[in-house]
Amino acid sequence: MDFATILEESANRHADRIAVTAGTQSLTYAALADRVARLAGGLVSLGLRPGDRIATLLPNGFDLVTTLLAATRAELIAVPITTRYAPPQVGYILRHSGARALVAASTFLQNVTAEARASLDIMIGSNNENGMVPLTDLLQSNPASPLRTCPDPIGLLMYTSGTTSRPKGVAHTQRRMARRVDLFVGEMGLTAADSTMAVADVGRPMVLLGQLLPMLRVGGRTTLLPRIDPGLFWAEYTANRPSYLTTGPGITFDLIDHPAARTADHAGLRFWVTGGDKALPALHRRMAEVVGRPLLEMCGMTETGFYAVNPWAGPVKVGSIGLAMRGVAVRLVAPDGGDVPPGQVGQIVVRTPDLMIGYWNDTLQTHRVLRDGWLDTGDLASADDDGYLWFVGRDKDMICRGGMKVAPAMVEDAMITHPALAGVAVVGKSDARYGQIPFAFYRLHPGAADPGADQLRAWAASQLDEISVPVAFSPLERWPVTDQGKLDRSRLVWMAEAGGAEV
């Protein structure tokens, strides 16, 4: 099944149901399908052909949703670019992807340099900017039938956040992504009665494949928020009463920490999923206390899609990333390639028929992570006797202190038991003698007194071996996050090198 079929089938079954809401406006399934078909016709009329890349630089809204779906209907390859990216990042993605066209809102054109514009054949403006093809004109084109020149065309080129290196373009085919959507729908028991709110960019994997497309598949409704704003979120939450949500741990903490969370009516919420990074025990406790629902952790990658989740119907194991999803094989392997027994840490490798095709224009890196149908995630975990996976950390995040390995997640788990701490993140700081040393950042519970470095060091020493005890501690009011809502550990490393301060 391709994206055009997903939308067409739902439009036939649920023509008058609301498909997408943005602000005070909504589109029915019939209206969305017509809008997508007309824009696809408009894109083809501009001379774009199957396999051409079309980038988007648009905020959450009808234009972004329509463009992504219209591109795949015309067998173009959509390249969503987050609006938070700076000009060098935008320029790099446009060049690396070889995009022929860009659809951009006027607000973000300042992030497209003259050099980047020169690399494009076509620029489409959402607000009739000079020198750009008006998107409104293209939406008046004759509807285009879905192009099906290839059995399973590449439909999406998603760029990773690039916090530790240049962003990598991850290529996905339409059918593989559609199967991921069906897997999520089945695993989470989604129906036409469900609805969700997209807080982060709908062009990101967690939102696109965990919210928008699953809702389009079953006939549910997606509300798009224009920005990440806790006050706006809770106002829309009250108005729209979503049945499920997916947000990264950092965003989730900020939302649950807002005063409006305690007065909101959560009766209609079936489940709240978080993924992309480890959710700390304090977040689990806050979710249960404020929302009255367990926070479901799940794990996935841009390259693999979701591969493990705590079952929405239970049992939920707090702190675990859950069980391998149906149809997905997960192994924990030792350095020699053999499987590790329960309770021991191994590298997560994943096999699923819905893996990425590969990294765009990077055969070597594709070969490094894909072996015999298994993808090496670079993540570490252990499994219990029930098969639940327990995330330990990323192999690249491990701290090598004088030749001995320190797992940041293990240090964080020990320190978070301190009653004053609401969150802990540990990174490696370069050291002339030991190579690296553990550096701890922490957030306090509201109203809690700062225990200070000496007390925290003693607390850690009472639970950890000597090499794992952080050498330095620095308080933070807010975590730095990536464009995907994940904890930005690369920035924390940079801050640690600067002595802990945001400089």
C-alpha positions, 0 to 999 in steps of 0.5 A, spaced: 500 500 500 502 507 498 500 513 501 495 515 496 491 509 497 491 510 505 488 517 503 483 515 498 481 509 502 479 513 508 476 519 504 471 513 501 469 511 507 469 517 511 468 523 506 465 527 511 469 526 517 474 531 520 481 529 518 486 534 520 485 541 524 489 547 524 488 553 529 480 554 527 480 551 521 479 543 519 479 539 513 474 533 512 477 527 508 474 529 502 477 536 502 484 533 504 484 528 498 481 533 493 487 538 495 492 533 495 490 531 488 490 538 485 497 539 488 500 533 485 497 535 479 500 542 480 507 539 481 507 535 475 505 541 471 511 544 473 515 539 470 517 535 476 518 527 475 518 521 479 524 521 483 525 528 483 526 531 490 522 536 493 524 539 500 519 543 504 520 548 509 513 549 512 510 550 519 505 545 522 499 546 518 495 544 512 500 546 507 505 541 510 501 536 510 498 537 503 505 537 500 508 531 503 502 527 501 501 530 494 509 529 493 508 522 494 502 521 490 506 524 484 512 519 486 516 525 488 521 524 494 519 529 499 525 532 503 522 535 510 526 540 513 525 542 520 523 550 520 528 550 526 534 549 522 539 555 521 541 557 514 548 552 513 543 546 515 538 548 510 543 549 505 547 542 506 540 538 506 538 542 499 545 540 496 546 533 499 539 531 497 539 534 490 532 537 491 529 540 485 524 544 488 522 547 495 516 549 498 517 554 503 513 559 508 515 567 507 517 567 515 523 562 513 525 564 507 531 568 511 534 561 512 535 559 505 541 563 502 542 565 495 547 560 494 542 555 496 536 558 492 541 558 486 541 550 486 534 549 486 530 549 479 523 551 482 521 555 488 514 555 491 511 560 496 505 559 501 504 566 501 505 569 493 512 571 494 515 575 488 519 570 484 516 564 487 510 559 484 504 561 488 502 555 492 495 557 492 495 557 484 497 550 484 492 548 489 487 550 483 490 545 478 486 539 475 487 533 480 492 528 478 491 520 479 496 517 483 503 515 479 505 508 479 511 507 475 515 503 480 512 498 485 515 501 491 518 508 490 522 512 495 517 517 498 521 520 503 528 522 505 528 524 512 535 527 515 537 526 522 538 531 527 546 531 525 548 533 533 554 529 532 556 529 525 553 532 518 545 530 518 544 523 514 539 522 509 535 516 510 531 514 504 524 510 505 520 507 500 512 508 501 510 501 502 515 500 507 512 506 511 505 504 510 507 497 513 510 501 519 503 505 520 499 498 519 504 495 525 503 501 529 495 501 528 495 494 530 500 495 536 496 500 539 489 498 537 487 505 534 480 506 530 476 511 527 474 513 534 481 516 536 484 522 535 491 525 536 495 532 537 501 533 533 506 537 538 512 537 534 514 537 526 509 533 522 515 531 518 519 528 523 518 520 523 515 520 530 509 524 528 508 522 521 508 515 522 506 515 529 500 520 529 498 523 522 498 517 517 496 512 523 490 517 523 489 517 516 489 510 515 483 509 520 479 515 519 481 518 526 483 526 527 489 529 527 490 536 530 496 540 528 500 545 533 504 551 530 509 550 535 511 547 542 508 551 547 505 548 554 500 554 554 497 553 547 498 545 548 493 545 554 488 550 551 488 545 545 488 539 549 482 541 553 478 543 546 480 537 542 480 531 547 485 527 544 485 520 545 493 519 545 499 523 544 506 521 542 512 526 545 519 526 546 521 526 554 524 533 554 517 536 551 513 531 555 516 533 562 515 541 560 508 539 558 506 535 564 510 541 569 505 546 566 500 548 571 494 547 566 496 539 566 493 539 573 486 542 572 485 538 565 480 533 564 484 527 562 478 522 562 479 521 554 486 520 554 487 512 552 495 513 552 501 517 552 507 515 548 514 517 549 520 515 545 527 518 542 531 518 549 530 515 556 525 517 560 527 518 567 523 516 573 521 523 575 517 523 569 514 517 570 512 519 577 509 525 574 505 522 569 502 518 573 500 523 579 498 528 574 495 525 568 493 518 572 496 514 566 502 510 565 507 513 560 509 508 555 516 508 553 517 506 546 524 505 542 525 506 534 530 510 529 529 514 523 532 508 520 528 502 523 521 505 525 518 503 532 521 497 534 519 496 541 514 499 545 510 497 552 503 495 550 498 500 551 493 494 554 499 492 559 503 490 563 507 496 563 514 496 566 516 503 568 523 504 565 523 499 560 522 501 552 518 495 552 517 488 548 519 487 541 513 489 536 510 484 532 513 483 526 520 486 528 526 481 530 530 484 536 537 481 538 542 484 543 549 482 541 556 481 544 562 484 541 563 477 538 556 477 535 553 472 539 547 473 543 547 475 550 543 472 556 538 476 560 540 481 565 547 482 561 548 488 556 548 487 549 548 492 542 541 492 539 540 490 532 534 490 529 531 486 523 524 488 520 522 488 512 521 495 513 528 498 514 530 504 510 533 503 503 539 506 506 543 513 507 542 517 501 549 518 497 552 514 502 553 507 500 559 506 505 555 508 511 549 504 509 554 498 509 556 499 516 550 499 519 546 494 515 549 487 515 545 480 512 538 484 513 540 486 521 541 494 522 546 495 528 542 501 532 549 503 536 544 502 542 545 498 548 540 495 552 539 488 557 533 484 557 529 481 563 526 474 563 520 476 560 523 479 554 522 487 556 528 491 553 532 496 558 535 501 555 542 502 557 545 508 553 548 509 546 555 506 544 558 512 542 555 516 549 559 511 553 565 514 557 572 511 557 575 513 563 582 511 564 581 505 559 574 503 563 567 504 561 562 508 564 555 507 562 552 514 563 545 511 564 547 507 570 550 513 573 543 517 572 539 511 574 543 512 581 543 519 582 536 520 580 534 517 587 536 523 590 530 526 593 531 533 590 533 531 583 528 531 578 532 529 572 540 527 571 544 527 565 551 525 565 556 526 559 564 525 558 568 531 559 575 530 556 581 530 561 588 530 560 590 524 565 584 519 564 581 521 557 574 522 559 571 523 566 563 523 568 560 530 568 553 530 571 548 536 569 541 536 574 534 539 574 531 540 581 524 539 583 520 545 584 522 548 590 527 543 592 534 546 595 540 545 591 544 539 595 550 542 591 556 538 588 559 535 595 552 532 597 551 529 590 558 526 589 557 523 596 550 520 594 553 517 587 559 514 591 554 510 596 551 507 590 556 507 584 563 504 583 569 509 584 570 510 576 563 512 575 562 517 580 561 524 576 567 529 577 563 535 576 556 537 577 552 543 574 545 545 575 540 546 569 533 550 569 531 547 562 534 541 558 537 543 551 533 539 546 534 537 539 529 538 533 526 532 534 525 533 542 531 529 544 536 531 549 541 534 546 547 530 549 552 533 544 550 540 547 551 538 554 558 535 552 560 542 549 557 545 556 561 540 560 567 542 556 566 550 558 565 548 565 558 547 565 555 553 563 551 555 557 556 560 553 
